[in-house]
Amino acid sequence: MKHSKLVDDPAVLQSFLNDNIWGKRYYHDLFPLKFSPRITVKYRVADKGAQVAAEVTAFGAEAPLKSRETADVKFMDLSPIRVKRVMNEDDIVEYKDLLAQPQTPEKDIMDFIFDDVKFVYDAVEARREYLALRALGTFTISTTDMAIAYNPEMPLQTTIDYNLAAAHKRVLLTATTSRRWGTGSVSQIQPITDF
């Protein structure tokens, strides 16, 4: 296979993605991904109460219609997760040199090309992991704080609130030996050693 064909062949990229060993992330187990062709999300905020029970009916009779107990149905647009990496002049010259040398091992060229693919994949996975752990830790997912801190030009700023009752939210109030828990707000930069 000629070196110039490595980049254009989708099978080569798929092979790289299949064979690479990716880091373990928690969000795959906690929030399994589900494909959706839409860029909008509809989610229900459940209401509290007893579980709906099925009715006992006669044979051939129609079952009574039960409604979904929800406090609210919310809609939002999905925020894309993006990352960009560019080659500077030195990288381009190095790449051209690798292609020009007939004795260059194919692995060197593959590593050079797919280092960017791995970087992009890992960056997106890291952001997904952050969002999942934030949802578990604060019961909200907010893109507003990320937009201000990392990307001021982010057009879409959204908050998903799981509406957990304040009485059920507990945070560590004192990090001493007494380890007292209570209601309050979570510190964003609290050291893990406090726990």
C-alpha positions as CSV (number, residue, x, y, z in Angstrom):
1,M,0.0,0.0,0.0
2,K,1.4,3.4,-0.9
3,H,1.9,5.9,1.9
4,S,-0.4,8.5,0.4
5,K,-3.3,6.0,0.4
6,L,-3.1,5.5,4.2
7,V,-5.0,8.7,5.0
8,D,-7.7,8.2,2.3
9,D,-8.7,4.6,3.1
10,P,-11.6,4.4,5.6
11,A,-10.8,0.8,6.4
12,V,-7.4,1.9,7.7
13,L,-9.0,4.4,10.1
14,Q,-11.6,1.8,11.2
15,S,-8.9,-0.7,11.8
16,F,-7.0,1.8,14.0
17,L,-10.2,2.6,16.0
18,N,-10.9,-1.1,16.5
19,D,-7.4,-2.1,17.5
20,N,-6.6,0.8,19.8
21,I,-6.9,0.3,23.6
22,W,-8.9,3.3,24.9
23,G,-8.9,4.4,28.5
24,K,-11.6,3.1,30.9
25,R,-14.4,5.6,31.4
26,Y,-17.2,5.4,34.0
27,Y,-19.9,7.1,31.9
28,H,-20.2,4.1,29.5
29,D,-21.6,2.0,32.5
30,L,-23.5,4.8,34.2
31,F,-25.1,6.4,31.2
32,P,-25.1,4.0,28.2
33,L,-25.2,5.9,25.0
34,K,-28.2,5.6,22.7
35,F,-28.0,6.7,19.1
36,S,-30.3,9.5,18.0
37,P,-30.5,11.1,14.6
38,R,-31.9,14.3,16.1
39,I,-30.1,17.2,17.7
40,T,-32.8,17.8,20.2
41,V,-33.4,16.0,23.5
42,K,-36.6,15.4,25.3
43,Y,-36.4,14.2,28.9
44,R,-39.0,13.7,31.6
45,V,-38.7,14.8,35.1
46,A,-40.5,12.1,37.2
47,D,-43.1,12.9,39.8
48,K,-42.9,11.1,43.2
49,G,-45.5,8.6,44.2
50,A,-46.5,4.9,44.3
51,Q,-45.8,2.7,41.3
52,V,-48.6,2.3,38.9
53,A,-50.2,-1.1,39.1
54,A,-51.8,-3.0,36.3
55,E,-55.6,-3.7,36.5
56,V,-57.2,-7.1,36.7
57,T,-59.6,-7.4,33.7
58,A,-61.9,-9.9,32.1
59,F,-60.6,-12.0,29.1
60,G,-61.0,-10.0,25.9
61,A,-61.5,-6.7,27.8
62,E,-59.3,-3.7,26.9
63,A,-56.8,-2.6,29.5
64,P,-57.4,0.8,31.1
65,L,-55.1,3.5,29.9
66,K,-52.5,4.6,32.4
67,S,-50.6,7.9,32.1
68,R,-47.0,8.6,32.8
69,E,-46.6,10.4,36.1
70,T,-44.3,13.3,35.2
71,A,-43.8,16.7,36.8
72,D,-42.5,18.1,33.5
73,V,-41.3,17.3,30.1
74,K,-38.4,19.4,28.9
75,F,-36.8,19.9,25.5
76,M,-33.3,21.2,24.7
77,D,-30.9,21.2,21.8
78,L,-27.8,19.0,22.0
79,S,-24.6,20.9,22.4
80,P,-21.9,19.5,20.2
81,I,-18.6,18.4,21.7
82,R,-15.8,19.6,19.5
83,V,-12.0,19.8,19.6
84,K,-9.6,21.0,17.0
85,R,-5.9,20.4,16.4
86,V,-3.8,21.8,13.6
87,M,-0.4,21.0,12.1
88,N,2.2,23.7,12.3
89,E,4.9,24.1,9.6
90,D,7.4,21.8,11.3
91,D,4.8,19.0,11.6
92,I,3.9,19.4,7.9
93,V,7.6,19.3,6.9
94,E,8.2,16.2,9.1
95,Y,5.1,14.5,7.5
96,K,6.3,15.3,4.0
97,D,9.8,14.0,4.8
98,L,8.3,10.7,6.1
99,L,6.3,10.3,2.9
100,A,9.3,11.1,0.7
101,Q,11.6,8.5,2.2
102,P,11.0,5.1,0.6
103,Q,12.5,3.3,3.6
104,T,10.1,4.9,6.2
105,P,8.3,2.1,8.1
106,E,4.5,2.3,7.6
107,K,4.1,2.2,11.3
108,D,5.9,5.6,11.7
109,I,3.5,7.2,9.3
110,M,0.5,5.6,10.9
111,D,1.6,6.8,14.3
112,F,2.2,10.3,13.0
113,I,-1.3,10.5,11.3
114,F,-3.4,8.7,14.0
115,D,-1.8,10.5,16.9
116,D,-4.3,13.3,16.1
117,V,-7.2,10.9,15.8
118,K,-6.4,9.5,19.3
119,F,-6.0,13.0,20.7
120,V,-9.5,14.0,19.4
121,Y,-11.1,10.8,20.5
122,D,-9.6,11.1,24.0
123,A,-10.6,14.8,24.3
124,V,-14.3,14.0,23.5
125,E,-14.3,11.1,25.8
126,A,-12.9,13.2,28.6
127,R,-15.6,15.8,28.2
128,R,-18.4,13.1,28.2
129,E,-16.9,11.7,31.4
130,Y,-16.8,15.1,33.0
131,L,-20.5,15.7,32.1
132,A,-21.6,12.3,33.5
133,L,-19.7,12.6,36.8
134,R,-21.0,16.2,37.1
135,A,-24.6,14.9,36.7
136,L,-24.0,12.3,39.4
137,G,-22.3,14.8,41.8
138,T,-24.5,17.9,41.4
139,F,-27.6,16.5,39.8
140,T,-27.3,19.1,37.1
141,I,-25.4,19.4,33.8
142,S,-24.5,22.9,32.9
143,T,-22.7,24.0,29.8
144,T,-22.8,27.6,31.0
145,D,-19.8,27.4,33.3
146,M,-17.8,25.5,30.7
147,A,-18.6,28.2,28.1
148,I,-17.4,31.0,30.3
149,A,-14.3,29.2,31.4
150,Y,-13.1,27.5,28.2
151,N,-15.0,28.8,25.2
152,P,-16.5,32.3,25.4
153,E,-17.8,32.0,21.9
154,M,-20.0,29.0,22.7
155,P,-23.4,29.8,21.2
156,L,-25.5,27.3,23.2
157,Q,-25.6,27.5,27.0
158,T,-27.9,25.1,28.7
159,T,-28.6,23.5,32.1
160,I,-30.3,20.2,32.7
161,D,-31.6,20.0,36.2
162,Y,-32.7,16.6,37.5
163,N,-34.8,18.3,40.1
164,L,-33.6,16.3,43.1
165,A,-35.4,17.5,46.2
166,A,-33.1,19.8,48.3
167,A,-33.8,17.6,51.3
168,H,-32.1,14.7,49.6
169,K,-29.0,16.6,48.5
170,R,-26.1,16.3,51.0
171,V,-22.7,17.8,50.8
172,L,-19.7,17.5,53.1
173,L,-19.9,20.5,55.5
174,T,-16.8,19.8,57.5
175,A,-13.7,17.9,56.4
176,T,-12.5,17.2,59.9
177,T,-12.6,13.9,61.7
178,S,-16.3,14.4,62.4
179,R,-17.2,14.4,58.7
180,R,-20.5,16.2,59.1
181,W,-22.9,16.1,56.1
182,G,-25.8,18.5,55.5
183,T,-27.5,20.7,52.9
184,G,-25.6,23.3,51.0
185,S,-23.8,24.0,47.8
186,V,-21.0,21.9,46.4
187,S,-17.6,23.5,46.1
188,Q,-16.2,23.2,42.6
189,I,-12.6,23.1,43.6
190,Q,-12.9,21.0,46.8
191,P,-9.8,18.7,47.1
192,I,-10.6,15.0,46.9
193,T,-8.5,14.5,50.1
194,D,-11.3,16.3,52.0
195,F,-13.4,13.3,51.6
